[in-house]
Amino acid sequence: MTQTNNQLPLVQKPVWFITGCSTGFGRELAKQLLERGYRTVITARDPETLNSLAALGEALVLKLDVTDQDQIDAAILAATQRFGSIDVLVNNAGIGYFAAVEESEEAEIRKMFEINFFGLSRMIHAVLPAMRQRKSGYIVNFSSLAGLRSFPALGYYNATKFAVEGLSEALWQEVEPLGIKVMLVEPSGFRTDWAGRSADESQQQIADYAATAGVWRSQVRAISGHQPGDPIRGMHAIIQAIETTNPPHHLLLGKDAFVGATSKLDELHKEFLAGELVARAADFPKDNRGLAA
């Protein structure tokens, strides 16, 4: 079958596996994939929340908590037995946490890292062996604009997403020569009720941070449900990127994501240039032959 517009022929449509499908981005992505005829593994800690999705197409509904290795292993096995392979892994499951750094509680920090970073890492480890064997596959990791620049009241959430960025960048350097693609999804504010549903906040709030972390936390809470990002358009962009067979490493979603990311680049470029002489002077001086002494 011939290939047009650099898109995959229908007979080659990949099998998608998505974490965190009960609400938000994961649910909308699963909905669009099933409506487009993709075989899709949809997962949630409570699989009963996925019943209406399962009726939309060829879906495999599985219970999955990404912090539970036994559930991960069982889900990967069930998906492979049903569909033969997992071609696109989407690491979407995640939570938020509002707190100034000093206000943050270690138990909540660790809980968030277990889901946002270590859960994502476990899923990657689970699918990579088969992808390496086939020399093909796609890994889509949900990051955030907060993985590219930090915001007050989200310090440890930023840290989880910065960790996802660093891991993903190393990963694509390692696996792309083997035929496996890696893409980071970096949205700004979307109407997924993330701030109102899946983001807890610290029990203690320190008055000295009211004008920084406190104001930011209140602003983000206030616009929950009214963010400019459209989840339908955003998830369509992800599918479209994968269908081109050569997705970008960074998929910014939302005008605020583009403006925020590019302004951060400008800020870094300006500061780095200002410190260029200091940076270069920190090396050993070169001798007359141009070699470091």
C-alpha positions as CSV (number, residue, x, y, z in Angstrom):
1,M,0.0,0.0,0.0
2,T,1.3,3.4,-0.9
3,Q,1.9,6.1,1.7
4,T,0.6,9.6,1.2
5,N,1.2,12.9,3.1
6,N,3.9,11.1,5.2
7,Q,1.2,9.4,7.2
8,L,0.9,5.8,8.2
9,P,-1.3,3.6,6.0
10,L,-4.4,2.3,7.8
11,V,-3.1,-1.2,8.0
12,Q,-0.2,0.0,10.0
13,K,-2.1,1.9,12.6
14,P,-0.2,1.5,15.9
15,V,-1.5,0.2,19.2
16,W,-1.6,3.0,21.8
17,F,-1.3,2.5,25.6
18,I,-2.3,5.4,27.8
19,T,-1.9,5.9,31.5
20,G,-4.3,8.1,33.5
21,C,-7.4,7.9,31.4
22,S,-10.1,8.6,34.0
23,T,-10.1,12.4,33.4
24,G,-8.4,15.2,31.6
25,F,-5.9,14.7,28.8
26,G,-5.8,11.0,29.0
27,R,-9.5,10.6,28.7
28,E,-9.8,13.0,25.7
29,L,-6.8,11.3,23.9
30,A,-8.3,7.9,24.4
31,K,-11.7,9.1,23.1
32,Q,-10.1,10.6,19.9
33,L,-8.0,7.5,19.3
34,L,-10.9,5.1,19.6
35,E,-13.1,7.2,17.4
36,R,-10.3,7.1,14.8
37,G,-10.2,3.3,14.8
38,Y,-7.0,2.8,16.8
39,R,-6.7,-0.2,19.1
40,T,-6.2,1.5,22.4
41,V,-5.3,0.3,25.9
42,I,-7.0,2.7,28.4
43,T,-6.0,2.5,32.0
44,A,-6.9,4.0,35.3
45,R,-6.7,3.2,39.0
46,D,-10.5,2.8,38.9
47,P,-11.2,1.1,35.6
48,E,-15.0,1.5,36.1
49,T,-14.5,5.2,35.2
50,L,-13.6,4.0,31.7
51,N,-16.7,2.1,30.7
52,S,-18.2,4.8,28.5
53,L,-14.9,5.1,26.7
54,A,-14.6,1.4,26.0
55,A,-17.8,1.5,24.0
56,L,-16.3,3.9,21.5
57,G,-14.0,1.3,19.7
58,E,-11.5,-1.5,20.1
59,A,-10.4,-0.8,23.6
60,L,-8.8,-2.8,26.3
61,V,-9.6,-1.4,29.8
62,L,-7.1,-2.2,32.5
63,K,-6.6,-1.3,36.1
64,L,-3.3,0.5,36.5
65,D,-1.6,2.4,39.3
66,V,1.8,3.5,37.9
67,T,3.3,3.3,41.4
68,D,2.6,-0.5,41.5
69,Q,5.1,-2.6,39.6
70,D,2.9,-5.7,39.7
71,Q,0.0,-3.8,38.1
72,I,2.4,-2.4,35.5
73,D,3.7,-5.9,34.6
74,A,0.2,-7.3,34.5
75,A,-1.0,-4.5,32.2
76,I,1.8,-4.8,29.8
77,L,1.3,-8.6,29.6
78,A,-2.5,-8.2,29.0
79,A,-2.0,-5.5,26.4
80,T,0.6,-7.6,24.5
81,Q,-1.6,-10.8,24.7
82,R,-4.6,-8.8,23.3
83,F,-3.0,-6.7,20.6
84,G,0.4,-8.3,20.0
85,S,2.4,-5.2,20.7
86,I,2.4,-1.7,22.3
87,D,3.5,0.7,19.6
88,V,2.9,4.1,21.3
89,L,3.2,4.5,25.1
90,V,1.7,7.7,26.4
91,N,2.8,8.5,30.0
92,N,0.0,10.9,31.0
93,A,-0.7,10.0,34.6
94,G,0.2,12.7,37.0
95,I,-0.8,15.0,39.9
96,G,0.0,18.5,41.1
97,Y,0.8,20.1,44.4
98,F,0.6,23.7,45.4
99,A,3.1,25.0,48.0
100,A,6.0,27.3,48.4
101,V,9.2,25.3,48.6
102,E,9.5,26.0,52.4
103,E,5.9,25.1,52.9
104,S,6.1,21.8,51.1
105,E,5.6,18.5,53.0
106,E,8.0,15.7,52.2
107,A,5.3,13.0,52.1
108,E,3.4,14.9,49.5
109,I,6.5,15.6,47.5
110,R,7.5,12.0,47.4
111,K,4.0,11.0,46.4
112,M,4.1,13.3,43.5
113,F,7.5,12.2,42.4
114,E,6.4,8.5,42.6
115,I,3.6,9.2,40.1
116,N,4.9,12.0,37.9
117,F,8.5,10.7,37.5
118,F,9.1,7.2,38.9
119,G,5.8,5.9,37.5
120,L,6.7,7.3,34.1
121,S,10.1,5.7,34.4
122,R,8.7,2.3,35.4
123,M,6.4,2.4,32.3
124,I,9.4,3.2,30.0
125,H,11.4,0.3,31.5
126,A,8.4,-2.0,30.9
127,V,7.9,-1.3,27.2
128,L,11.4,-0.7,26.0
129,P,12.6,-4.3,25.7
130,A,9.9,-5.2,23.2
131,M,10.3,-1.9,21.3
132,R,14.1,-2.6,21.1
133,Q,13.4,-6.0,19.7
134,R,11.1,-4.7,17.0
135,K,13.3,-1.6,16.4
136,S,10.2,0.6,16.4
137,G,8.0,2.4,18.8
138,Y,7.0,5.8,20.2
139,I,7.2,7.0,23.8
140,V,5.2,10.2,24.6
141,N,6.0,11.7,27.9
142,F,3.7,14.4,29.3
143,S,5.7,17.2,30.7
144,S,4.5,20.8,31.0
145,L,5.5,24.4,30.4
146,A,6.4,24.0,34.1
147,G,9.1,21.6,32.9
148,L,10.7,24.3,30.9
149,R,10.4,27.2,33.4
150,S,9.5,27.4,37.0
151,F,6.6,29.1,38.7
152,P,6.1,30.0,42.4
153,A,3.9,27.7,44.4
154,L,4.8,24.8,42.1
155,G,8.5,24.3,43.0
156,Y,8.3,20.6,43.5
157,Y,5.8,20.0,40.7
158,N,8.3,21.9,38.5
159,A,11.0,19.6,39.7
160,T,9.1,16.5,38.7
161,K,8.6,17.9,35.2
162,F,12.2,19.1,34.9
163,A,13.2,15.5,35.7
164,V,10.9,14.2,33.0
165,E,12.5,16.6,30.5
166,G,16.1,15.5,31.5
167,L,15.2,11.8,31.3
168,S,13.5,12.1,28.0
169,E,16.3,14.0,26.4
170,A,18.8,11.4,27.4
171,L,16.4,8.6,26.3
172,W,15.9,9.9,22.8
173,Q,19.7,10.0,22.3
174,E,19.9,6.4,23.4
175,V,16.9,4.9,21.5
176,E,16.4,6.9,18.3
177,P,19.4,5.1,16.7
178,L,17.4,1.9,17.4
179,G,14.3,3.1,15.6
180,I,12.3,4.4,18.7
181,K,11.0,7.9,18.9
182,V,10.5,10.0,22.0
183,M,8.3,13.1,22.3
184,L,7.7,15.5,25.2
185,V,4.3,17.1,25.4
186,E,4.5,20.6,27.1
187,P,1.1,22.2,27.6
188,S,0.3,25.4,29.3
189,G,-3.1,25.9,30.9
190,F,-5.9,23.6,29.5
191,R,-9.5,23.1,30.6
192,T,-8.8,19.8,32.3
193,D,-9.6,20.9,35.9
194,W,-6.1,19.9,36.8
195,A,-5.8,22.7,39.3
196,G,-9.2,21.9,40.9
197,R,-9.1,18.1,40.8
198,S,-5.6,16.6,40.9
199,A,-3.5,19.2,42.7
200,D,-3.5,19.3,46.5
201,E,-1.8,22.0,48.5
202,S,0.3,22.3,51.6
203,Q,-1.5,22.3,55.0
204,Q,0.7,25.2,56.2
205,Q,0.9,28.5,54.5
206,I,3.6,31.0,55.5
207,A,2.6,34.7,55.5
208,D,5.9,35.8,54.0
209,Y,5.1,33.9,50.8
210,A,1.5,35.3,50.4
211,A,2.6,37.8,47.8
212,T,4.5,35.2,45.7
213,A,3.4,31.6,46.1
214,G,0.1,32.6,47.6
215,V,-0.9,34.9,44.8
216,W,0.1,32.4,42.1
217,R,-1.8,29.6,43.8
218,S,-4.9,31.7,44.0
219,Q,-4.7,32.8,40.4
220,V,-4.2,29.2,39.1
221,R,-7.1,28.0,41.2
222,A,-9.3,30.8,40.1
223,I,-9.0,30.1,36.4
224,S,-9.6,26.4,36.7
225,G,-12.1,25.5,34.1
226,H,-11.5,28.7,32.2
227,Q,-8.0,28.1,30.9
228,P,-7.4,29.0,27.2
229,G,-6.2,25.6,26.1
230,D,-8.7,23.3,24.4
231,P,-8.1,19.6,25.3
232,I,-9.7,18.4,22.0
233,R,-7.4,20.5,19.9
234,G,-4.4,19.6,22.1
235,M,-4.9,15.8,21.9
236,H,-5.5,16.1,18.1
237,A,-2.1,17.7,17.8
238,I,-0.5,14.7,19.6
239,I,-2.2,12.2,17.3
240,Q,-1.2,14.2,14.3
241,A,2.4,14.4,15.4
242,I,2.6,10.6,15.9
243,E,0.9,10.0,12.5
244,T,3.7,11.9,10.7
245,T,6.1,9.1,11.9
246,N,8.7,11.7,12.8
247,P,7.3,13.6,15.8
248,P,9.2,16.6,17.3
249,H,11.1,16.1,20.5
250,H,9.2,19.0,22.0
251,L,5.5,19.5,21.3
252,L,4.4,22.8,22.9
253,L,0.6,23.0,23.3
254,G,-1.1,26.4,23.9
255,K,-0.1,30.0,23.1
256,D,1.0,30.5,26.7
257,A,3.3,27.5,26.3
258,F,4.9,28.9,23.2
259,V,5.3,32.4,24.6
260,G,6.5,31.1,28.0
261,A,9.1,28.7,26.5
262,T,10.5,31.1,23.9
263,S,10.8,33.9,26.5
264,K,12.7,31.6,28.8
265,L,15.1,30.9,25.9
266,D,15.6,34.6,25.4
267,E,16.2,35.1,29.1
268,L,18.8,32.3,29.2
269,H,20.5,33.5,26.1
270,K,20.9,37.0,27.5
271,E,22.2,35.8,30.8
272,F,24.6,33.3,29.3
273,L,26.1,35.8,26.9
274,A,26.6,38.2,29.8
275,G,28.6,35.5,31.6
276,E,30.5,34.2,28.6
277,L,33.9,35.7,29.7
278,V,33.6,34.3,33.2
279,A,32.6,30.8,31.8
280,R,35.5,30.7,29.4
281,A,38.0,32.0,32.0
282,A,37.3,29.0,34.2
283,D,39.2,26.6,31.9
284,F,42.9,25.8,32.2
285,P,44.9,28.4,30.2
286,K,46.3,27.1,26.9
287,D,50.0,27.0,26.2
288,N,51.7,28.3,23.1
289,R,50.7,25.2,21.2
290,G,47.0,25.7,21.9
291,L,46.9,22.9,24.4
292,A,45.4,23.2,27.9
293,A,48.2,23.5,30.4
